[in-house]
Structures are given as structure tokens and as C-alpha cells.
Amino acid sequence: QASLLKNDETKALTPASLQKELNNLLKFNPDFAEAHYLSYLNSLRVQDVFSSTHSLLHYFDRLILTGAESKSNGDEGYGRSLRYAALNLAALHCRFGHYQQAELALQEAIRIAQESNDHVCLQHCLSWLYILEQKMFDSCVLLEHSVNKSLHFGLP
């Protein structure tokens, strides 16, 4: 279903039926992180800010709770989850037009990424910072800086 939502939303279940299936799954296994993520994607489809925020936060909470992130990424797994949770929260707020909340979440993601020396996450943050700047102001300086840094780190 996540793949269908990403590639061809018309072939996915309707938002109501998908949410019903997800609720049944989560009733039996509330720690199933991927189901929370799919619920987040489904809530985005219907522009439900409350449910999408709720599901996104539960996804990252469950990811940390199960320890799946730390097993796949060494000792820094929890920090990685936290900085990408903040980054995704910033993107979510930006999508719904909550620019001040997006900026606050983005500042948190930047702070955590700087502490971890995560250049990839910082570049993603810089891209979202540029998007926020475009929404709030008109600036080309951030774009030029972002492109130069992306080229430096070999990022697309």
C-alpha cells in the first residue's frame, strides 16, 4: 500500500478502508512502526493534520522503542531517528502551511544533526530551510549554498 500511495495512488485502497485495515493491525500490534508510517501517509492523502502528526510521532516512537533503528545503524541509531523525526515533522508542518512550527522543528533537526556531524541530514535540512524561506521570503542565496554543499558531498 505504501508503494501504491507513492507510485499510483489510484490503485491503493481508499483512505477510509486503508485506515480501517491499519486500525485493525494496530489493535493487535500497537508497536508495529510501519503501520503507523502507512497511517501517516494515508492521513496526508486526506489532508488530516492531526492524524498525520499523531501517526508520524508514533512511527518514530515505535522505531526507537523496538530498537530497530539502533540495530541497523550502530550506536547512533536513536539520534538518527530523533533528527529525522524532527526533519519529517518540519516537512509535515510546511506542507500544511504551519511555517513557524516547521521552522522550530527544522532548528531542532539541525541542532541534532550538527551534534552528530550528519552532513546528509544537514543538507536535507538546508533544502527544507530553502523551501521555508521561499514560502516566507524570496531568497536565492540559500539555494546556491545548498547546491554547492550538495555537490561537495556528492548528493543529488
BELNORTA-V131240 format. One record per backbone hydrogen bond with DSSP energy under -0.5 kcal/mol. CO is the residue of the C=O (numbers start at 1). NH is the residue of the N-H. E is the energy in kcal/mol with one decimal. If there is no record, write none. Layout:
CO:NH:E / CO:NH:E
//
This chain:
1:5:-2.7 / 2:6:-1.9 / 3:7:-2.8 / 4:8:-1.9 / 8:11:-1.7 / 9:12:-0.9 / 14:18:-2.8 / 15:19:-2.2 / 16:20:-1.9 / 17:21:-2.1 / 18:22:-2.5 / 19:23:-2.6 / 20:24:-1.9 / 21:25:-2.2 / 22:26:-3.0 / 23:27:-1.5 / 24:28:-1.2 / 25:29:-1.9 / 29:32:-1.7 / 31:33:-1.4 / 32:35:-0.7 / 32:36:-1.3 / 33:37:-2.1 / 34:38:-2.3 / 35:39:-2.1 / 36:40:-2.0 / 37:41:-2.3 / 38:42:-2.5 / 39:43:-2.4 / 40:44:-1.9 / 41:45:-1.4 / 42:46:-1.0 / 43:48:-2.5 / 44:47:-1.3 / 47:49:-1.0 / 48:52:-2.3 / 49:53:-2.1 / 50:54:-2.6 / 51:55:-2.7 / 52:56:-2.3 / 53:57:-2.4 / 54:58:-2.2 / 55:59:-2.4 / 56:60:-2.0 / 57:61:-2.4 / 58:62:-2.7 / 59:63:-2.1 / 60:64:-2.0 / 61:65:-2.8 / 62:66:-2.7 / 63:67:-0.7 / 63:68:-0.7 / 63:69:-1.0 / 67:71:-1.8 / 68:72:-1.3 / 69:73:-1.2 / 73:76:-0.8 / 74:77:-1.2 / 76:80:-2.4 / 77:81:-2.4 / 78:82:-2.3 / 79:83:-2.6 / 80:84:-2.2 / 81:85:-2.0 / 82:86:-2.3 / 83:87:-2.0 / 84:88:-2.5 / 85:89:-2.3 / 86:90:-2.1 / 87:91:-2.1 / 88:92:-2.4 / 89:93:-2.5 / 90:94:-2.4 / 91:95:-2.3 / 92:96:-1.6 / 93:98:-2.9 / 94:97:-1.3 / 97:99:-1.3 / 98:102:-2.2 / 99:103:-2.3 / 100:104:-2.0 / 101:105:-2.4 / 102:106:-2.4 / 103:107:-2.3 / 104:108:-1.8 / 105:109:-2.3 / 106:110:-2.5 / 107:111:-2.4 / 108:112:-2.4 / 109:113:-2.5 / 110:114:-2.6 / 111:115:-2.0 / 112:116:-1.6 / 113:117:-0.6 / 113:118:-2.5 / 114:117:-0.7 / 117:119:-1.0 / 118:122:-2.0 / 119:123:-2.0 / 120:124:-2.1 / 121:125:-2.6 / 122:126:-2.5 / 123:127:-2.2 / 124:128:-2.3 / 125:129:-2.6 / 126:130:-2.2 / 127:131:-2.1 / 128:132:-2.7 / 129:133:-2.7 / 130:134:-2.5 / 131:135:-2.0 / 132:136:-2.5 / 133:137:-4.2 / 140:144:-2.1 / 141:145:-2.3 / 142:146:-2.7 / 143:147:-2.6 / 144:148:-2.2 / 145:149:-2.5 / 146:150:-2.7 / 147:151:-2.5 / 148:152:-2.0 / 149:153:-2.1 / 150:154:-0.5 / 150:155:-3.1 / 151:154:-0.8
//
